[in-house]
C-alpha cells in the first residue's frame, strides 16, 4: 500500500474531496498517520492534543475508551454544543469515536474557517474534524502486523497531602484545642486555665465522633495523654490499636486500590494492495486497555474492509465497511462526591482510617465466602467505630463486588458509485448506514454498603442508534487555454439519525452475580425513549485559478434541520475565499530560497443546530402516576421561534515554504463571531416552568495562529526536525439579551457586554486579621448606593463579589516537538502547553478545610502553614473548629490559581532492522519500538491537572493515565 500521507504535502483532504495545499484558500491542518499511530489511545481525539494550531483539547476522564473535549478557535456558545462535527470518510459521524481503530486512520484534517467548512452548513460552526481511513493502491500485496504490550499507571499524582497519621492527629488537635481555648476564654477563664482545659478537651475528643475522627488507631499508655502539651504525639504511643475484637491500623487507600498489575496489549493486522483496477485494504484489530482501578477496562475488536474497483473506464464503485465490538468496564460513581468514587474517597480520606477489617491479631478478615472484608466505617455493619467521613461506604469493596459493563456492536458501511459522463464531468452517489447497539448492565452488591439492606440493585439498559446518509455529488473540472482552471461542485445530501433507549432496574437480588432484571424481585422501574434528527442540504462550490497563481473560491449550502420549527427550519450558509501564490510572480523569481509564499483570505457563515434538544420547538411533558390517574408535568418549555446559532468567520494568513522546503509553516489571523447564541432565559417559577430557550446576543473569538515545521539537519545517516504551534486567543461578549441590561450573573461567573466571556464573579480574599481569621473585601456605599470606599470583613456572606481577573481562558496554547533519525534509530518527543489562564482549584480548597467542614478528611500540607501567634507571616487562616473557621474555604479568589501547564505528551523510540537482515527472512521491514504517553506534567502545584477542565479542577473524576509499552511492527 502506498500511503496517502506521502502526498499530503501537496494534496489534503477537505470538504467533499481533496485539494492541493497551494490551491486551498481556507484554513486547515492535517495530522498524518505516523503521528496518530505513535499515540497509545483507545480514542483518537486524544491524538489532537498539542498537534494542531487553534485546537484546544481537554480530557475530564481517564477511563479507558473515554474521549477528549475538542474546541476549535475558542468557545462560541453559552448553552448549545461547542463540539466540532466529525466526518469519517466523507460522511458525518455521530457514533462513539472510540469505535474507530486508530491504526486504520490515514489522516485527520481539522477544518477551521468558513472557506474550509461552509459546505457542512448547519453543523459546521464549531469546526470540522475529517477522519480519513487508509486505502489500498495498485501493486504487490502488503501485509503488516503490529503488536505492543505495556502497562497503565496514574499519570498525575495526588496533591501534596498529609500522609503521616501522627501529623494528621497533631493538626486535628490544634483545631480542637483552639476552639476549646477560645470558648474557655470567652467564658471567663484565664489563659492558663483555658490552655489546661483545652488540652484535656482536645485529647478527650480526638478519637471520638465529637469533633474527632471517630477512630482510634494508636495505643496510648494508661493515664497518659495521646497529644502532649507541645502539640506532638506522645512518643510512648504506638501505631495500631485493638479493642479486643478488632485491630485498627491505617492503610494507604490509594496504594491499595490502584491496580498496578494491569496489562495493556494491542494487535493489528492489515492487508492491502491491488491489481486489474481493484484495490483493497483490510484490517483486524484487538485492543485490551486495562484501567488503573479494579473493574476498569476497555476491550475492542475491530475489522475493516475498504475496496475500490474501476469496473469500466467511466465507472468506479467501492465500499468501506467496518465492524467494532467493544466491551467497556467502567465502574460506576467514579466522578463527583460519591461514596463509591475511589478517586474522591482515596484522595480525600484522612490517613488514619483502615481500608480493611482486621481481627484482634491484626489479620485481614474474610467473610464466609472467602471475600476480603472492607471497613465500611459503620459500627452496625463492620467494626466498633464510626467513621466521620463517608460512613457506610468503602470503594474498595464496591470495586471488587459491583459490576458495570457496556457492550456495543457498531457497524458503519458506505457504498458508492462514480460515473464519468464526459471528460472532467463526474457524478458520484453514495449511501451509508450506521448502527450502534449498546447493552449496559449494572449491579450493586447485596453484601455490603448502602444497598445491602435492600438486597442489592440490578439495572439493565439497551440503546440503539441508527443513521442513514445519502449524498449525490456532481463535479466538473476543466482547464481553458492552459492558464484557466475551473472546479465546480454541486450536490444534495440527506441525513437521518434515530436514537432509542430502554432501561430498567430492580432491588433484592436472588443470585448476587447475575446482571438480569429477572434475578431481582422488588421495586421494578422501567423507562424508554426515542428521538429522531434529520437534515437536508443543497450544496455548491466553485473554485477557479489563473496559472495556479491566483485562486478564488465560493461555496454555498442551504440546509434544513428537524430541530427547529418549520417556519425557521431552513438556513443559508456560504463562504468566499481567495489566495495569491506570490513566489510565482516575476518580481520574486530571483528569490530561489522561497519555495512557496501564499497569501490567503476568506469570509463566510456557518450554522450550529446542536442545541442539545431535538424538539426544542415543542413543549415536552413527563407522565406520572397520580393515584392511578395520568398526570402530565411540563418538563421543557419550547420556543418555536428558536433558530440557528450562526458563526461569521474571517480568516487571513500566509503559507510559506523556504530553503528547499526545510522550513515551512502558516501564520493566520482569525475572527470568529457567533450570532443568535442559544440562551435559557430565567422565568418566574409561578409560570410553571423556570426557563425558556431563545436566541440572543453575540460573542467574538479572535486571535493569531502560528504553525511551523523545520528540518534542522538532513544528512545521509542523521536527520533532525522540529515543530511548534501556538494559538493566541481573545474572547469578548458583544451583545446580551436586552432584558439583561448588559450583564448576566450565573453562579460564580459573570457575563458582561464588552468583556471576556468567562470571568469569575466571587469574593476577593483580603488575607488575615490580627487574630488569624480570614477576611474579604467589602464595598462601602453611601445612601445613594455609590461605592465610596473599600473595607474588609470577617463575614463572608456580606463581602462584595467582584469580577475577578479578566478572561480566565489561557492567552496562548499549543504544542511543540522534535524528531531524530540516525541510521535505523528514530526518536520523537512531543509536548503540549498553555499559558496565561486561570482556574478555580476546588480540590485544593477542599483540602484546606478547618476541620469543622471536613471532619475525617485529609489536608493539604499547606495547612501546616496556618496562622499561629508564632507564625503570623502567612495567608492560611488559623485552624479552629468553629463556624467562623469553616469560612476559611468559602469561595473566593484565594483559590483561583494559574492554569499554566507543560505536558510531556509522548516519547517514541524505535529501531528498524537493516533490510539486509530482513530480506533473508522474507520480510520487507521490521521495527522494534517503545512508546510512552502522558509521561509528565508541570503545573502550578503538584496534583493539579489543568488539562481536565477549562475553568475549574475536575470533580474528582477518573485520573488521566500514563501508558508505557513496547512493540514490534513487521511488514511482509
N, C-alpha and C positions, 0 to 999 in steps of 0.2 A: 504493500500500500504506500503510495506517495502521499504524504501528509499535506493537507491544505495549508497547514501552518507554515510550510516552506514558502508560500506565496503571499502570506498576509502582509508583507511589507508593501506589496503592490495592490493586492486585492483584499477587501474587507467585506464581511457580511453586514448588510444594512437592511432596512425595512423592505421586505418583499423582493429581495435579490441581493446582488453584490455590487460593489463599486470600487474603482481604482482609488487608492488613497490620494493620489494627486488630483483626482477629479471631484472628490467628495467636498461638498460645500458646508456640511454640517459638522457637529461635534460628536465624536465617538472615540472610544478607547477599546482595544482588544487585548484580552489575556489569552495567550497561546496554551496549547495542551501541555507543554513541558512544565509550565508554572502550576497549572491546575493539578497535574499528576504528582507534583512534588509535595503537595499538602495532604496530610493524612486527615481525612474528614469523611463523615458519613453524609454530609450536606454541603454541596458545592458552594453555597453562598458564603461559607467561611473563607473560601479562597480569594474573595474580593478585598479582604482587609488589607489596607495599605498599598494596594496594587494599582488603583485607578484614581486619577485626579478627579475631584468632585464627588467622590463616593465615600460616604461615612458609614461604617459598619459597627453595630453594637450587638452583643450576644448576651441575653439575660439569663440563659440557662445552659448548663454544661451537659445535661442529659444526652447521651449518645443518640444521634438522629435528629436532635433539635437544630433549627436553623438560626441564621442571623437576621437582624433587622437592618435592611439596606435603605439608605436615604441618598438621593441624588440631588446635589445642588440645593441643600437646605430643606427646611420643613415649610410646606406651603399650605397647611390646613390646620384648623383648630380641632375639628371633630370628625372629618372624613379621613379615609386612609391616606397615608403618605407612602405606601408601599409601591414600588415600581411594578410595571407589567412584565411578566416573564413570558418569553416566546421561545418555544422549543421547535427547532427545525421549521420555522415559519408559522407555527400555529400557537395562538395564545394558550397558556398553560395555567390552570387553576389547581393543579394537584400538589402533592407533597414533593418538594424539591428533593427530599431525601430518597425518593424512589428512583432517582437518576444516578446511575453508576458514574462516578467522576472519571473513571478510566475510559468511558465511552465518549467523553466530551472532547471535541476538537478545538473549540474556542468559545469564549464568552465575549460578546460585544456589548458595551454599555452605551446606549444612545442618550445623549444629554440635552440636545437643544431641539428647537422646532423643526429645522430642516431635516434632522435625523429621525424624529419620531412622530411628526404630524400625521403621517399616514395611519397611525394607530388611533387617531381621533379621540373617541370618548374615553379611552383608557390610557392615554399616553402622557398625561400631565405630570406625573411623578417620575418620568423617565422610563426607559425600556431596557431590559436585560435579555439579549438574544443568546440562547444556548444552541450551538450547532454541534451535532454529533458527528462522529467520524464516518467516513465512507471509503469504499474501495476504489482503486484505479486499475486500469488495464496493465497487466504484467503478471509475472510469476506470483503464485500464491505465497503469502507471508503469514507465518504463524508465530504468535508472541505469547509467552507465558510469563506472568509476573506473580511473584509470591512474596509476602512480607509477614514478619512476626514481630510483635512488640508488646508494650505494656502501657497502661494509662495511669497517671498519677494526678493528684490535685495540683493545679498549676499555680495558684496564688495561696500563700499561707494564711493562717489566721492573723487577726490583729495581734498586736503585742499585748497579750492579756496576762493577768496574774496566773501563774501555773503552780506556785507553791501553796499547799494547804495552810502552812503557818502564816505566810504573808497575807493570805486572804482573811484568816481569822483575826490577825492583828489589825487589818484595815477595818473589818467589821467592828471590832472592839472600839476603834477610835470613834466611829459614828454613834454607837450606842453610848459610849462614855460622854461624848459631847452633848447629846440630847439629855441625858440624865443630869449632867453637871448644870446645864442651863436651867433645867426645871428646878433643881435644888436651890440655885442662887435666886431665882425669881420667887421661890417660896420662903426666902429669908435666911437660908444657910450661909455660913461663912465660906470663903473659898476652900479652906481646909476641910470643913465638914462636907461640902459639896463634892470635893475630889474623892474623899473616902467613900461616900455613898455611891457616887457614880462608878467607881472602880468595882464595888461589890455588885451593883446592879448589872453592869455590862457583863461581868463574869457569870452572873446568875442566868442571864437571858441568851447568851451567845449560842448555846446548843438547843435552845427551845424554839417554839413557834411564836414566842412573844418578842418579835423583832429579830430573832436569830434564824439560823438556817434550818432548825428542826432536826438536825442530825449531830450526833457526837461520834467523831472518828479518831479522837485522841483518848488515851488512858491517862488520867490525871491522878497523882498520888492523893490519898485521903487527906483532907484538911488543908490542901493547897489550892491556890487559885490557878486556873488554866493560863490566864494572862497576868503577867506581873505589873507592878506599878510603873515600870518603864515602857509598858505597851508591847512587850515582846512575849512570845510563847514561853511558858515555864520550861526550862531546859530539862526538867525531870519528867515532863510529859512525853509519852511515846505514841507514835502514829499507829493507829489501829485500836479498836475498842470492841469488847464483847459484852453483851448484856446477859450472857449465859445461854441464849437461844440462837443468836445470830452474831456474826462478826462483821464489823463495819470498817472499811478502808477505802480511800478514794481510788477511782480509776480515771485514766485519761480517756475520756469518751471519744474524742476524735481519733486517736491512735487505734482504739479498739474497733471502731465502727467502719473506718475506711478500709476498703478491700485492696490490699497491696499484692494480692496473688492473681490479679486478673491477667488475661491474655488477649491481646488484640491481634487478629490474624485476618489476612485478606489474600484472595487468589483471583486472578483474572486471566482468561484465555481468549485471545482474539485471532480471527482468521479473516484474511482479506485478499483480494486480487480481482482478476477479470480477464476475459478474452472474448472475441467474437461479439463485441457490443454489449456484453453483460459484465457488470461489476458488482461486487458484493462485499459486505462487511458483516461479520457475525461475532458475537461475544457471549461469553458466560462469565458470571462473577459471583463470588461468595465473600461476604464480609461478616465477621463476628467481632463487634466493637463492644467490649465489656466495659461497664461503668466502674466507678470508684467506690460504690457502696453496694452492699448485697442486694440482689434482686434487680440490678440495673444493667441493661444491655440493649444493643440494637443489632439484630441479625438480619442480613439481607441476601436474598438470592435474586440474581438478575440475568436476563437474557435479551439479546437484541439481534435483529436481522434487518439489514438495510441493503436493498438491491436497486439497480438502475439498468434498464435494458433498452438499447436502441433497436427497436423492432424493425423499423424502416428508416430510411434517410430522413423522412419527415415526421416520424412518430417515435416518441420515447415514453416509456412507462416506468413506474417504480413504486416501491413500497418501503415503509420504515415502521417496523413493529417492535415493541418492547414489552416485556412482561417482568414484573417485580413482585416478589413475595417478601414482605418484611415482618419481623416479629419484634415489637418494641416492648421491653420490660421496663416500665417507668414507675417506680414506687410512688404511691400517692402521697399527697401532702408535702412534697419537697419544695414548698415555697410558702412564704408568709409566716405568721406567728403561730404555727400549728404545733401541737404537741407531738405529732408524728414526723415533723420535719427534722431530720437528722442534722442538717446544716444550721438550723436555728438552735436546737436544743444543745448540740455538742459545742457550738461556738459560744453560747451564752451561759451555760450552766457553770456554777461555781466549782472550783477544783477540790471540793470536799465531799462530793457525793459519790457513792458506789454505783457502778453500772450494773453489777451482778449481785445477786443474793448469795451470801456465804453462810455456812453453818458455823457453829461456835468455834470450830477448829480452823476456820479460815478457808475451807474448801468451797469452790463454786458449786452451787447446788443444782441438781437435776430434778425434773418432775418425774411422775410415774411412767412417762413415755420416753424418757431419756433426753428431753429437751432442756436446754440451759434455762435456768431461772433468772430473770432480769428483775432488778429492783424497780418497782413502779412508784416508789415514794409514797406509799399509802399503807398505813398500819392495818387497814382492814383486809388487804389482799396480798401484802408481801411481808415486810419486816415490822418492827415495832415503832418505827419512826415515820413521821410525815414530812415529806419534802416540801419546802416552801415555794419551790419553782417547778412548775409543770408536774404537779402531783397527779397520780393515777395515769402516768404515761411513761413510756420508755421506747424511743425509736429503735433501739437495738432489737428488742423483741418484735416490734412491728415489722422491721425489715426482714426478719427471719420467717415470720409466720404469715404475714399478709401477702397477698398477691395482687399484681396489677399488670395486665397484659393487653396489648393491642396488636392484632394480626391483620395485615392488609394484603389484598391481591389487587394489583394495579396493571391494567393493560392500556397501552397507548399505541394506536395504529394510524398510519397515514398512507393513503393510496393516491397516486396522481397519474395523469396522462398529459403529455405535451405534444402539440402538433405545430409544425412549421408550415403555415399556409403559403407564404411567399418568402423570398429571401428577406430576412430581417423581421418578419411578422410571425409571432408565435402566440399560441393560445395555450393556457395551462389550466386544468381543472384538478382540484384536489378535494378529497374528503377525509376527514379524520374523526376518529372515535376514541373517547377516553372513558374508562370506568374504574372506579376505586371502591372496592368492597372492604370495609374495615369492621372487624368484630372486636369489641372490647369486653374484658371481664375484670371485675374487682372483687376481692374477698378480704374482709376484715375478720381476723381470727376470733373464735369464741372462747379462747382460753384465758387471755389476759387483756387488760386495758379497759377503755371506757365502754366498749360494746360487749364485754364478756357477760354482763348481766342479761343482755338481750339475746345471747346465744350466737353472736356474730352476725355479719351482714354480707350478703352477696348481691352484686349488681352485674347486669349484662346489657350490652348495647350493640347496636349494629347501625352502620351508616353506609349509604350508597350514593355515590356522586357519579353522574354521567354527563358527558359533554360531547356535542357534535359541532364540528366546524366545517363549513364548505367555502371554498374560495374559487373564484373564476377570474383569471387574470389574462389580459391581452397586452403584449409588449411589441413595440416596433422600434427597431434600431436601424438607422440609415446614415450614411456619410454622403455629403454633397461636395462636389468639386474639391475633394481631398482635404479641405480645411474646415468644413462644417459637419458637426456630428450631432445627431438628434437621437434621444432615447425617450420614448413615450410609454407610459404605463396606465392602463385603465382596468378597473376591476370591481367586483362585487363580493361581499363576504357576509356570511350568516353564522352566528354563534349562539348556541343554546346550552345552558347548564341546568341540571336538575339535581337537587340535593335532598335526600330523605334520611331520616333517622328514627330509630326506635330504641327505647331503653326501659329497663325495669329493675326493681330491687325487692328483696325480702329479708326478713330477720329470722333468727333462730334456725341455724343450720343442723342438718342431720349428720352429714359427713363433713368434717371440718376442712377438707381439702378439695372438694368438688365445686367448681365455679359455675353452677347452673341454678336457675331460679327454682326448679322443682326439687332442689336439695334443701329448701327452707320453707317455712310454713306461715310466718307472721308478717303482718303489715305490708301486703303487696302494694307496690306502687309502679305504675307504668305511664309512659308518655311517648308521643311520637310527633313528628313534624315533617313538612315537605315545603320546598320552595323552588322557584324557577327564576332564571335570569337569562335574558336574550338580548342580542344586539344585531342590527342590520346596518351595513355600511356600504356606501358607494365611494370609490376612491380613484384618484387620478394623479399622475405626476409627469412633469415634463422636465427633461434635462438637456441642456444644449451647451456645446463648447465650440470655440473657434480656435483651430490649430492646437488644440489641447493646451491652450494658454489662458483663455478667458472662459469661465464657466458660469452658467446660470441655471437655477432650478426653481421649480414651483410645484407645490403639491396641495391637494385639496381632498377632504373627506367629509362626507355628510353621513352622520350616524344617528341611529335611533336606539334608545336604551329603555328596556322594560322597567327600569327603576323609577321612572318619572311618569307623571300623569300624561295622558295622550296629548294634552294641549302644550306640553313642554318637552315632549319626547325626542324631538329632532334637534340636532345641533350641527353647526358648520365649523370645521377646523381646517386650518391652512398654514402654509409657510412659503416663504420666498428666500432664496439664498444665492450668493454669488461668490466667486473666488477668482483670483488672479495669480497665475504662476509667473512670478516676476523674473525668475532666473532664466526664462526662455526669451526675454527681451534682448534686443541687440545691444542695448547700453550696458548689459551685465555679462556679455559674452566673454569678457576678459577675466571675470571673477570665477575662475575654474574651480576654486575651492568650495564654491556654493553648488551643491548638487540639487537642492530644492529650496525655494523660498516662495511660499504661497501665503497670500493674504485672503482671508475669507470673512464673510459676514452673513447673518441670517436673522430672520424675524418671523414669528408665527404664533399661532394659538392652538393649544391642545385642551382636552377636557378631562375631567375626573368624575366618573359616575359611581365610584366606590364609596358610597355614603353610609355603608355599614348597615343598610336595611333595604331589602329587595322590594319592599312595598311601602315606601315612605309616604306615598300619596294617599294611602288608605288607613283609616282608623283601625287599630288592631286591639282585640279583646282577648282576655283569658276566661275560660269557662271553669266554674267551680260548682261544688255541690252545696246548696244551702237548704238543709233539711229535706233532702231528696228533691229539691227544686233546682232547676238550672239557673245559674247566676252568672251574668257577664260583668266583668270588670275591665275598664279601659286600661290597657297596658301601654299603648303608644298612640299619641295624638299626631295625626297626619297633617301634611300641608301639600295640597295639590299644586301649589304654585312653586314648589321646590324644583330647582333646575341644576344644571351642571356647575361645578367649580371649573373655572377656566384659567389656564396658565398662559400668560403672554410672555414669550421668551425672545430676548435679543442676545445675539452672540457675535463676537468679533474676535478674530485670532490670527495667529501666524503659525504655520507649519514650516519646519526647516530641517534640512539635512546638509551637513557640512563635512569637509575634509574626507572626501571619498566615503561619505556616509558613516564616518566613525563617530560623529556627534549628530544626534537628531532629537527633535522634540517639538513641543507645542506650547504656546502661550496664548491663553484665551481670557477674555473678559466676558462675563455673562450677567444678565439682568433678567431675573425671573419674577414676574408679578402675577400673583394669584388673585382673581376677582371672584365675587359671589361665593365666598367661603361659607361652608356649612357651619351653622351655629345653632345651639339649642337655647332658645330664649326662655329664661325662667318665667313661670306663670304662677300667680297665687293659687295655692292648693284648693281654695274654695271653688275653683273652676272644675275640679275633678281630675285634674292632671297637673303635673309640676313643670312641664317644659314642652316646647314645640319647636320642631326643626324649621330653619329658614336660611336663606342666603343673605349674607351681609358682609360688607367690608372687604378689605384687600390687604395683602401683605407682600412685601418685596424682599427677595433674596438676591443679592448681587455680590460679585467677587471676582477673584482672579485665580486662574488655574495655571500651574506650571508643571510640565511633564517632560523630563529629559533623560536620554539614554546615551551612554558614551562607551566606545571601545578604547580603553586606555593603552593596552598593549595587544598587538596582534601578530605574534611570532609564529614560527613553524611549529614549535613544541609548546609554547606557552602563550596564553591569552588571558586578558583581564578586562572585564567590563563592569560598568556600574550604572545604576538608575536611581532617580529621585523624582518624587512628585509632591506638590504642595497645593493646597486649596485655601485661599484667604476668603473668608465668608463674612458678610454682614447681613443683618436681618432687621427689617423695620415694619411696623404696622402702619399702614397708610390711612385706613378708614375702618371704623367700627359701626355697629348699628346705631342709628340716630338716638334711640331710646337710652343708650349707654352714656351719652354725653361725653364721648371721647375716652371713657375709662371703664374697664371691666375687671372686677376683682373676683378671682375664683380660687378659694382655699388660700394657699401660701404663695400664689402667683398673681401678678397684676399685669394687665394688658392696657397700654395707652397708645393713642394715636401719636405718631411721630417718634415712638421709642421702640426698642427691640421687642421681639415677640415674646421672649421668655425673660422675665425678671422675678426675683423673689420679692414677696411683699410680707416681710416679717419684722420682728422687733430687733433692735440694734443693741448688742451687748456692750455694756459700759465698764465691765471689769468688776472689781470687788470694792466694797466699802471697808471701813476701818476694822470691822469685826469679821471680815471674810465672807460676807453674804454677797450673792450675785446681784448686780444692778443692771438696769436697762435705761435707755434714754427715753425721755418723755417731753413732748412739746408743751410749752406754757402758752396759753392763749388768753387774749383779752376778752372783754364782754362781747365784742363783735365777731369773735371766732378767729381772729388773726393770730398767727404764731408770733410771739414777741420774744420768746426765749426758749432755751432747752435746759432741762434739768435731768437728774437721774432719780430712779425709784427702785425699791426692792419689790414692788408689787408688779409682777409681770403682766397681769391682766390689764392694768391701767397704763402700761407703757405704750408708746406710739409705734405703730407699724410704718415702716418705710420701704420704698422701692430700693432694693439692695444691688449695688454694684454694676448696673447696666446689664448688658447682654451676658447671660451665663453660658451661652454656647461658645465652643472654642473659636478663637480667632483664626487659627490655621491648623490643618490636619493633613496627614498624608503618609507617605512611606518612602523607604529607600532600601537599596540592596546592592550586592556586588556578587560577581561570578568569576571564578578562576578555573582555568583548564591547563593541565600540564600533562602532555602525552595522553595517557589513558585515564588520568585522575581528573575529576571535576568536583568543584565545591561551590555552593551558593549559600548566601546568607541574606535574609530579608527582615526588615524592621517596619513597624508602624508607629505613628506618634500623633499627639495632638497637644496644642499649646494655647494658653490664653483663656480657658474656660473655667467655670466653677460648678460645683455641685453641692448638694446638701448631704453631708455624711451622717445619715441616720443611724448607721451601725455604731459609729464612734460615739454618737450622742447617747445611745442606749447603754454603752459600756462605761459611760461617765456618770451613772446614776449615783444618788446619795445613799442608797440602801433602802430607804422607805419605799421608793417606787420600783425597787428591783431586788427585793429580798431573795436570796438564793441565786441571784445572777452574778456572773463574773464581772470583773472590772478591767478596763484598760489600765496598763501600768502608769499612765499619766495621772491616775487618781492618787498615786503616791506623792504627787506634787501639790496636793491640796493645801490650802491655807492653814497655817497654824500660827500661834503667837511667835514662834521662832522662824517661820517661813512665810514672810509677808510678800516677798517679791515673786508673785505667781498670779495667774489669772484663773486658777482652778479653785472654785468655792470651797469653803470649809465643809468638811464632811460631818454632817449631823443628821440624825434620823428624826426630822421634823417636817411638817408641811412646807415650811419655808425652804428647807434644804432640798425638798423634792423638786423645786422650781429650777434647780441648777441645770437640768437638761431640757428645760422648756425651749420651744422652737425659737431660735434667734440666729443672727449671723455668726455667733460663736462657732457654729458647726458647719458653716459654709467654707469650703476648702477648695483648693486648686484641683482641677480635673486634668492637669497635665499628666502625660504618661509617655513612656517609651517602652515598646514591647518588642522583644526578640521573637518574631513570629515563626521563623523556620530556618533550620540549617539542614542542608542536604549534601552528602559527600558520597562519591561513588568511584568505582574503578571499572573501566571497560577493558576486558581482556584483549590482548593483541589478536588481530584476525588470523595471524599465522598459527595461533593456538586453536582457535575456534573452528577454522575451516576443516581441520583434521577430524573434528567431531561432528561435521555436517551442520554446524551452527553458523548463522550469519553474524551474530554478536551475542556476547554475554556481559552483563553489567551487574556487579555486586555493589550494594549501596547501603547507607544508613541515613535515616531521616528523623528529625525531631521537630515537633511543632509546639508552639506556645511555651518556649523554654524559660523566659524571664520577663519580669515586668518591673519597671521603676516608676513609682508614683509618689504622691505627697507623703503617704505613710504606709507602712507595711500592712498588708492585708486589704488595702483599698484598691479596687479594680474599676477604674472609670469606664472601661470597655463594656461593662454590664448595664449601663444606663446613662442617658444624656444629662439628666437633671438631678438625680438622687442615686444613692447607692441602692443596689437591688435589695429586694425584700427577702433576704436570706434564701435565695434560690440555689439550686444545684451549682456547685463551683465549676468554673471552667477547667478543662482537662489538659494536661501535658501528655503528649504521646511521643514515645521513642520506639523506633522499630528498625529492623534490618531486613534486607530483602535481596532478591535476585531477579533479573529480567533476562530471559533467553528468547532470542529470535531465530527462527528457522527459515 
